[in-house]
Amino acid sequence: MSTDAPDFLVYGSPVSPFVRKVLAFAIEKGAAFDIEPVNIMDPPADFAVISPMKRIPVLRDRSVGEEGAKGTIADSSAICAYIEKKHPNPALYPSAPFPYGHALFIEEYADTMLAPTAGLGIFRPIFFNVMGGNQPDSEKARLTWAQEMPPVLDFLESQLGDADWFAPATVSIADIAVACVFMQIELVAHAPLDNWPALKAHIERMRTRPSIAEPLKQAEGFVRKVLPEVIDLT
């Protein structure tokens, strides 16, 4: 391995909220990384060797292995947990048992509830349609925003309450996961959060963090080439 190359190599694209989650986590840690672009719609022939589920992101730790599956970890949650172990400061998982478990649950909720609802119901019907040369399916996106998103956003609002962060006192994996996934909607649509003031303030706080803003800017640059203007969901 070249002494100039950082240990971490991330396979994927910042257009993916899960890739952005990993990039944000690494940036918060001050952990250097390279990115190797992977189009998940047309991945390299041998991509399944390092990503058995054929998903992005995948992390390679070059200090462990530079080729093949050795040194690679698939799945954004597993990757972030690994980075935490290798770069423990600043801590992005709460130390106390219950806040730790709760932060893991909020991360999982973002990955398995917020992400499918936002991604399949809003991002894909707009962006994938336009990428395919078709009109955005604005009707499906608006129906998802009006009917399916409110219960998900209600739950996240309830978990914040009057607090700034999902875990006590400071930003954690929970905040990173929620922000990266919610901002997937904002890449393609105007999604006002006036009915969820705590979540709205939380997203705005996260937006100012370089760890969130820098990968999001990269994603926006790609998306705007295909979709110059966002869709109004209201």
N, C-alpha and C positions, 0 to 999 in steps of 0.2 A: 504493500500500500504506500502511496506517495505520502511523505510527511506533511505535504501541504493540504491534503484532503482531510476534511473533518471525518470523525468516526461515522456520523449518521448520514445515510443516503435515503431520502424519501421517494418512493415510486408513486406517482399519481399526478393529479392536476388540482390546482387551487379552486377550480369550479366545483369540486366535490366538497360538501361541508365537512366530511369526515377527514379529508386531507387537511383542510383548513384547521380543524380541531388539533391535529397533530402538529402542524406548523406553529399555531398559536401557543401550544404547550411548550414546544421547544424554544420559541422566542422568549416566553416568560421565564424560562429557565436559563436563558443565555447560552443555550447549547447550539453550537454551530451545526449546519446541515447543508447538504446539497439536495437538489431535486432532479429526478430523472422523469421527464414527462411520460405518462402512460395514458393512452386513450382507451378507456375501459370498453368502449364499443368496438374497438379493433385492437385488442392487446397483442403484444408479441406472442409468437407461437409457444414459447416456453414459459409464459407468465404463470401458468398454473403450478409450476414447480415451486414458486415462492408465494403464490396466493391460491391455496387449494379451493377457496370459495370464489375465486375469480373476481375479487373486489379490490378496490383501492381504499386506503393507502396500504403499502407495505413498507416497513422500515428495515433497512440493512444496517447492521453495526459492523463496519468494515474491520474493526479491531477483533471481531469474532470470526468473520468469514467474508471473503470478497467475491466469491462465485457460488452459483447454485443456491440451494436452500440454506446452507450454513450461514448463520448470523442474521437470518431474516425473521421478522415477526409480522404476521398479518393481523388486521383488525385494529381500529383506532383506539379502542379502550385498552387492549393489551399493550399497544405501543406506548400510550401515555403512562401506563403503570410501569413499564420498563424504563422509560426516560426518568420517571420519578426516582426509581431505585439507583440509576446511574448518576443522576444529578439531583440529589435530595434537597438542595437549597436554591431558591426559596421553595418551601413546601407548597404543593398545590393540591394536597389531600389533607383534610383535617386530621389532627392527631388523636382527638378524643373519639372513643368508639362509636357513639351514636351519630355525631356529625359526620364521621367518616362513612358510615353506612348510608346515611341519608344523601350525602353527596354522590355516592356511587349510584344510588337509586335515581336521582335527578338526571345524572348522565345517561343512565339506561332509558329513562322516560324520553329524554331528548332523542336518543338514537332509535327507539322502537315505536314511539307514539308521534312525537312532533315531526320527525324526519319523514316517515312514510306519508303522513297526511299532507305535509307541505310539499314534499317532493313529487309524489305520484299525483296529487290532486291539483297542484298549482305550478310548480316549476316545470315538470315534464310536459303537461299539456300546452304550455306556452313555448318554452325554449326548444323542446324536441320537435314540435310541429314546425317551427320556423326553420330550424336546422334542416329539416326534411323538405323545405321548399313549400310548406303549407301555411295557411293562416293559423295564428294561435287560437287554441280552443279556450277563448275567454269565458264562455258560458260555464264550462266545467270548473275553471279556476275560480270564478265568482261563486258558484254553488258550494265549492269546497270551503272557501273563505267564510261564507255566510252560515253554512250548516255544520261542517265538520270541525273547523278550526276553533270555534268558541269554547267547546268543552275542554279542549287541550289547553287553550290559553287561560281559561278559568282556573284550571288546576295549578298551572305555573304561578299565576297571580296569588293564589291562596298559599303557596309554598313560600313566596317572598314575604307576604305580609307587609310589615313596616321596615323590614331590613333592606340593606343595600345589596346583600349577597345571599345566595342560597345556603351557604355554610356560614357559621359565625365569623364576623370580624373582617374577613379578607376574601379575595377572589380565590376560586378553586376550580377544579375540573368541572364541577356542575355548571358554573357560570360560563366557562368556555364552551362547553357542549351546547348549552341552550342558545347562546348568542350565535355561534357558527351555524347552527341548523336554522334558526329563525331568519337569519340574514340570507338564507337561500331563497326565501320568498322575495326579499327586497331586490335581489338581482334581476327579477323579471316583473315585479308588480309593486304598486303602491299599496301598502298594507298598514293602514292607520291603527294605532294601539290606544286610541283615546278611551276605550272602554276598559282598558287594563293599565291603569296609571303606574302601578308599581313595576310591572313588566316593561312598560314604555321607558321609565326612568332607568331601569336596569340595562336595557339594550343601548340606550344613549351613553351610559357610563362605559359599557364595554366597547362601544364604537370608538371611543377616544384612546383606547389602549393600542399601542403599535402592534402588539401581537395579533390583534383582531383586524386592525385597519390595513396593515400591509398585505397580508394574503387576500383580503377582500378586494383591495384595489387591483391586484393581479387578476382575480376572477372577473371583476367588472370590465376590465380591459378586453378580455376575451368575449364576454357576453355581449357587450355593446357593439362589437363588430357584426353580430348577427341580429341583435335586437336593439336598435338605437334608442327606443323609448320604452319605458316600462308600461305595463297595463294597469289601468285603474280597476281595483277590485270592488269598489263601492258602488 
